[in-house]
Amino acid sequence: TDRLGEPATTPKAGRGAAFADLDNDGDIDIVINNVNDTPDLFRTDRAANAGHWVTFSLTGTTSNRNAIGARVRISVGRETQLDEVRGGGSYYAQNDFRAHFGIGAATVVDRVEVRWLNGLEESWDHVAADQFVKLKEGSGTALPNATP
């Protein structure tokens, strides 16, 4: 914290934090709600040699439109990661609805599996890294490099 300096070292009563890729550059930024004060924005910037990432934006059709409750599982080599689209996140704060994954040195996600809230399961193979991908429930298609 000391290396960050102001505002991270300024004592404040924070009452909520939201996490999202606010500037759509592939890393997660943080907004902290402060009591009787303006919010603090901590924008992160990935180093030039940082690993790869992929972000999925889900749209429900028969499930709720924001896909809250849907689970996204990715497989990269022998590793798997799981994220769930959630409503809320912190006191007076809403995290990004998009599912964001860091995938290290990999340039492709071997498999993406989504279990929608209505029980439907869909999967996609060989999804390229460093992009935003839109997935629509029941469509069976992924729209790569989708504008966030």
Buried (B, 14 or more C-beta within 10 A) or exposed (E): EEEEEEBEEEEBEBBBBBBBBBEEEBBBBBBBBBEEEEEBEBEBEBEEEEBBBBBBBBBBBEBBEBBBBBBBBBBBEEEEBEBEBBEEBBEEBBBBBBBBBBBEEBEBBBBBBBBBBBEBEBEBEEBEBEBBBBBBBEEEEBEEEBEE
